[in-house]
């Protein structure tokens, strides 16, 4: 059957990235190389709030800070992944958590605008923040 070509998210223009880095992110030399993968998610809590740092295998990093408490953690993780992968105007619509065969599966639904959504999923093998990041990374880097 005839299928439309896959929709690819546009990368941020160099000027947009310079003007709109995460307010708490260090300067980022651009999106990771196509062969880069999610490397790490670090969550650090201080008296000022919670800092979420997402890194790729090629050394790029994006950081988001939120107020103390867990509310907004998923959104901070997804926003850092979206910035790190160089995609504009992708917004977290929903995160789901499902139990299957003794495993926890995290799904993310991302709104890319104009009534178009993409999704990703990851089996949680470590912390929840890393699983959310893996699911978001899968959603924004998938070519299907």
Backbone bond lengths (Angstrom), bond angles and torsions (degrees), N, CA, C in turn:
res aa  C-N    CA-C-N  psi(-1)  N-CA   C-N-CA  omega(-1)  CA-C   N-CA-C  phi
1 X - - - 1.441 - - 1.512 109.70 -
2 X 1.308 115.81 153.25 1.456 120.73 -178.00 1.516 109.71 -77.66
3 X 1.316 115.73 127.61 1.464 121.86 178.53 1.523 107.89 -117.21
4 X 1.323 117.80 141.32 1.465 119.23 175.77 1.521 109.16 -67.34
5 X 1.322 117.69 154.15 1.470 119.40 178.35 1.520 109.71 -62.59
6 X 1.340 117.12 151.09 1.465 119.38 -179.69 1.524 110.96 -61.62
7 X 1.308 115.33 144.37 1.456 121.50 177.83 1.518 108.09 -86.34
8 X 1.298 117.12 125.20 1.461 121.56 177.94 1.510 107.70 -106.31
9 X 1.303 115.78 136.31 1.458 120.24 177.99 1.511 109.20 -73.80
10 X 1.324 117.74 138.26 1.460 119.54 179.71 1.522 110.44 -73.40
11 X 1.339 116.74 139.21 1.466 117.98 175.10 1.522 109.47 -73.20
12 X 1.314 115.64 156.68 1.459 119.80 175.63 1.520 109.64 -65.61
13 X 1.301 116.61 141.07 1.456 120.06 173.24 1.515 108.12 -68.76
14 X 1.303 117.34 150.51 1.466 121.48 -177.18 1.531 111.08 -53.88
15 X 1.349 117.62 -41.53 1.463 120.21 -179.21 1.524 111.37 -67.07
16 X 1.330 117.36 -39.87 1.457 120.22 179.11 1.516 110.84 -61.70
17 X 1.341 116.83 -41.65 1.454 120.99 -179.42 1.523 109.76 -63.29
18 X 1.314 116.94 -38.51 1.457 120.24 -179.32 1.527 111.00 -69.91
19 X 1.341 116.47 -33.99 1.452 119.82 -177.63 1.521 113.17 -86.32
20 X 1.344 117.91 -23.12 1.443 119.95 -173.90 1.526 113.11 -127.12
21 X 1.329 119.76 41.61 1.456 117.19 175.10 1.515 107.49 -68.15
22 X 1.297 117.78 162.87 1.458 119.53 175.42 1.514 107.63 -55.31
23 X 1.310 116.77 137.10 1.454 119.45 -174.76 1.522 111.97 -58.53
24 X 1.308 116.79 -19.74 1.453 120.55 -179.24 1.515 112.56 -113.27
25 X 1.322 117.03 8.13 1.455 120.29 -177.11 1.514 110.94 -89.21
26 X 1.338 116.34 144.21 1.455 118.80 172.10 1.525 108.67 -69.96
27 X 1.339 118.72 163.09 1.465 119.76 177.84 1.520 109.88 -53.33
28 X 1.326 115.99 135.69 1.451 121.57 -177.02 1.517 108.14 -114.72
29 X 1.328 119.10 126.69 1.462 120.87 -177.06 1.516 113.78 -73.67
30 X 1.314 119.15 11.61 1.455 121.87 179.69 1.513 110.33 120.53
31 X 1.327 116.48 178.44 1.451 119.44 -178.38 1.524 111.16 -68.99
32 X 1.326 116.71 157.82 1.451 119.94 178.91 1.521 111.03 -63.19
33 X 1.308 115.84 158.34 1.453 121.34 175.20 1.523 108.53 -61.58
34 X 1.327 116.19 156.37 1.462 120.45 -177.18 1.525 112.27 -55.76
35 X 1.313 117.93 -29.48 1.458 120.92 -177.79 1.528 112.71 -88.46
36 X 1.323 117.99 2.63 1.464 120.84 -179.71 1.524 110.31 -75.02
37 X 1.324 114.75 151.29 1.457 121.56 179.54 1.518 108.95 -131.47
38 X 1.315 115.43 165.99 1.456 120.95 175.46 1.522 108.57 -63.70
39 X 1.320 116.57 128.78 1.465 120.79 -179.18 1.515 112.43 -108.19
40 X 1.339 116.50 -41.81 1.461 117.48 -173.78 1.515 111.75 -158.80
41 X 1.314 113.63 156.44 1.462 122.17 170.27 1.519 105.62 -133.89
42 X 1.319 116.10 123.79 1.461 120.51 178.54 1.520 108.90 -118.64
43 X 1.316 115.85 133.41 1.450 121.73 177.45 1.522 107.06 -118.93
44 X 1.333 115.73 121.84 1.463 120.93 -178.21 1.522 108.37 -124.33
45 X 1.322 115.51 128.94 1.463 119.54 179.80 1.524 109.18 -110.23
46 X 1.334 114.95 130.43 1.458 122.11 177.41 1.530 107.15 -128.78
47 X 1.325 118.39 174.08 1.464 119.29 176.50 1.532 113.25 -60.44
48 X 1.337 117.59 -23.78 1.464 121.85 -179.27 1.521 113.25 -82.68
49 X 1.317 118.24 -18.61 1.460 120.10 -178.78 1.508 111.43 151.09
50 X 1.319 115.09 -162.54 1.462 122.26 -178.08 1.518 107.95 -114.81
51 X 1.320 116.02 134.03 1.453 122.60 178.44 1.531 108.10 -112.20
52 X 1.328 115.75 127.53 1.460 122.19 177.68 1.521 107.03 -112.06
53 X 1.319 117.09 123.47 1.453 122.64 -179.93 1.525 108.74 -121.34
54 X 1.343 116.58 125.80 1.452 122.38 179.99 1.523 107.81 -115.99
55 X 1.335 117.01 129.69 1.456 121.69 -178.65 1.511 112.12 -122.94
56 X 1.332 116.33 150.99 1.463 121.85 177.27 1.524 109.38 -108.54
57 X 1.320 115.83 166.74 1.459 121.15 -176.12 1.519 113.24 -66.21
58 X 1.331 118.06 -16.27 1.460 119.76 178.75 1.529 112.67 -96.93
59 X 1.332 117.00 12.03 1.460 120.90 173.67 1.517 116.17 94.28
60 X 1.312 118.94 -5.75 1.465 120.72 177.17 1.528 109.16 -71.11
61 X 1.334 116.33 152.35 1.457 121.20 -178.07 1.530 109.18 -147.43
62 X 1.330 116.04 143.11 1.469 122.31 173.37 1.525 107.20 -129.63
63 X 1.330 116.42 141.26 1.459 121.74 -175.88 1.521 109.46 -127.10
64 X 1.315 116.44 138.93 1.459 123.35 174.02 1.519 107.79 -129.21
65 X 1.322 116.70 142.84 1.462 121.62 177.80 1.519 108.18 -120.65
66 X 1.329 116.38 138.25 1.449 121.22 176.96 1.516 109.01 -134.89
67 X 1.302 115.89 164.98 1.457 120.74 179.98 1.522 109.76 -65.33
68 X 1.335 116.86 157.64 1.457 120.78 178.73 1.519 110.34 -55.45
69 X 1.317 115.39 145.86 1.458 121.85 -177.14 1.500 109.77 114.16
70 X 1.300 117.04 164.08 1.459 120.94 -175.05 1.522 112.62 -85.42
71 X 1.330 118.43 -23.14 1.463 120.91 -178.22 1.521 109.86 -55.98
72 X 1.308 115.89 128.59 1.452 120.43 178.81 1.511 114.63 92.44
73 X 1.327 118.22 -4.16 1.467 120.81 -178.67 1.526 110.95 -60.51
74 X 1.347 117.74 -47.68 1.467 120.59 -179.97 1.521 110.62 -60.18
75 X 1.328 116.33 -43.20 1.461 120.06 -179.53 1.532 110.85 -64.39
76 X 1.322 117.63 -40.13 1.470 120.80 178.50 1.527 110.77 -63.71
77 X 1.327 117.12 -42.48 1.464 121.16 179.31 1.525 110.03 -63.62
78 X 1.321 117.45 -48.40 1.464 121.59 -178.58 1.526 110.59 -63.90
79 X 1.323 117.58 -42.47 1.466 120.93 179.60 1.528 110.75 -61.67
80 X 1.323 117.63 -40.08 1.466 121.08 177.57 1.530 110.74 -65.25
81 X 1.326 117.69 -41.35 1.471 121.13 177.81 1.522 110.22 -63.07
82 X 1.334 116.92 -45.51 1.460 121.47 179.99 1.528 110.36 -59.60
83 X 1.325 117.18 -44.76 1.464 120.42 177.78 1.524 110.98 -63.89
84 X 1.306 116.37 -44.47 1.458 121.36 -176.83 1.521 111.82 -62.98
85 X 1.321 117.51 -35.81 1.459 120.85 -178.88 1.528 112.69 -87.01
86 X 1.332 117.05 -2.27 1.457 120.66 173.30 1.513 115.10 79.19
87 X 1.310 118.30 29.94 1.460 121.33 179.90 1.520 110.29 -106.72
88 X 1.324 115.07 138.70 1.462 120.61 -177.26 1.512 111.21 -97.74
89 X 1.294 115.93 148.51 1.458 124.19 168.52 1.526 114.07 53.48
90 X 1.313 116.87 39.34 1.463 121.37 172.85 1.520 106.11 -101.94
91 X 1.328 116.43 128.17 1.450 121.63 -174.01 1.526 109.81 -123.64
92 X 1.313 116.12 138.71 1.455 120.98 176.87 1.524 109.39 -67.34
93 X 1.333 116.56 123.38 1.465 121.53 177.18 1.522 110.76 -98.10
94 X 1.351 117.17 -38.79 1.462 119.48 -177.21 1.530 109.75 -165.01
95 X 1.327 114.69 150.84 1.467 122.30 171.76 1.517 106.51 -126.40
96 X 1.322 115.83 132.18 1.458 120.47 177.88 1.515 110.57 -118.96
97 X 1.295 114.79 152.68 1.463 120.77 177.13 1.525 107.17 -129.53
98 X 1.327 116.22 124.90 1.463 121.45 -174.79 1.521 109.83 -128.34
99 X 1.310 116.59 142.09 1.457 122.01 176.75 1.521 107.86 -100.97
100 X 1.333 115.90 129.81 1.454 120.32 -179.40 1.514 108.92 -148.75
101 X 1.313 116.87 115.38 1.463 121.01 177.29 1.510 113.69 58.36
102 X 1.317 116.86 37.31 1.459 120.09 -179.81 1.520 114.38 79.76
103 X 1.295 117.65 3.34 1.470 122.53 178.82 1.519 109.48 -112.02
104 X 1.332 115.79 152.20 1.457 121.51 174.33 1.522 108.14 -101.57
105 X 1.325 115.96 126.27 1.462 121.92 178.16 1.523 107.42 -110.74
106 X 1.331 115.75 126.43 1.465 122.43 177.87 1.526 108.12 -101.94
107 X 1.326 116.62 130.48 1.461 121.13 175.10 1.524 109.02 -119.96
108 X 1.313 116.46 144.66 1.459 121.17 174.81 1.523 108.68 -124.99
109 X 1.305 115.18 142.51 1.454 122.88 174.69 1.517 106.20 -118.57
110 X 1.324 116.61 121.77 1.460 121.96 -176.16 1.523 109.90 -115.06
111 X 1.311 115.81 134.30 1.456 123.31 178.31 1.521 108.11 -91.43
112 X 1.333 116.43 117.61 1.459 120.70 179.40 1.528 111.73 -103.33
113 X 1.329 116.03 9.99 1.460 120.75 175.57 1.516 112.83 96.37
114 X 1.333 114.48 161.88 1.458 122.90 176.92 1.523 112.28 51.91
115 X 1.339 116.95 43.74 1.468 122.61 178.45 1.524 113.27 60.24
116 X 1.314 117.22 32.23 1.464 122.09 179.67 1.526 108.51 -119.69
117 X 1.317 115.64 132.24 1.461 121.25 -178.24 1.525 109.66 -127.73
118 X 1.321 115.22 151.42 1.453 121.60 172.07 1.522 107.13 -127.90
119 X 1.325 116.35 158.77 1.457 118.98 -178.15 1.513 110.61 -139.68
120 X 1.317 114.78 161.22 1.452 121.75 175.86 1.516 108.78 -151.31
121 X 1.320 115.90 160.79 1.462 120.57 -179.74 1.523 109.36 -143.46
122 X 1.328 114.92 155.12 1.459 121.06 177.72 1.520 108.82 -150.86
123 X 1.313 115.72 142.79 1.455 120.69 172.93 1.518 107.14 -82.35
124 X 1.317 116.13 128.03 1.465 120.70 -178.42 1.525 109.41 -76.50
125 X 1.332 115.36 113.66 1.467 119.74 177.95 1.520 110.82 -114.49
126 X 1.307 116.81 -9.96 1.465 122.52 177.28 1.510 107.62 -135.11
127 X 1.314 116.39 -131.73 1.455 120.84 179.77 1.514 112.78 -75.91
128 X 1.326 115.73 158.04 1.463 121.52 -179.76 1.534 111.29 -62.46
129 X 1.333 117.99 -41.54 1.468 120.62 -177.97 1.527 111.13 -58.68
130 X 1.330 117.25 -40.85 1.466 120.44 179.19 1.526 110.55 -66.88
131 X 1.332 117.41 -39.97 1.464 120.42 179.12 1.526 110.91 -65.32
132 X 1.329 117.82 -40.89 1.468 121.30 176.50 1.527 109.25 -62.12
133 X 1.331 117.46 -43.22 1.469 121.14 179.08 1.527 110.90 -62.93
134 X 1.332 117.79 -43.38 1.469 120.77 178.68 1.519 111.01 -61.61
135 X 1.333 116.89 -43.11 1.466 120.29 179.49 1.529 110.59 -64.27
136 X 1.329 117.92 -43.08 1.464 121.56 178.58 1.524 110.52 -65.94
137 X 1.329 117.47 -42.07 1.467 121.80 179.29 1.533 109.11 -59.83
138 X 1.332 115.83 -44.77 1.462 120.30 178.68 1.535 110.69 -60.11
139 X 1.322 115.86 -42.90 1.473 119.32 -179.00 1.527 111.84 -62.42
140 X 1.321 117.82 -46.66 1.469 119.63 -173.45 1.531 113.47 -82.27
141 X 1.316 118.07 -17.94 1.464 119.15 -179.09 1.518 112.60 -104.68
142 X 1.317 118.39 -6.12 1.463 121.79 179.84 1.519 109.72 -66.80
143 X 1.309 115.78 140.66 1.469 120.58 178.48 1.509 111.48 -99.62
144 X 1.305 117.71 8.88 1.462 120.72 -179.23 1.501 109.86 -102.75
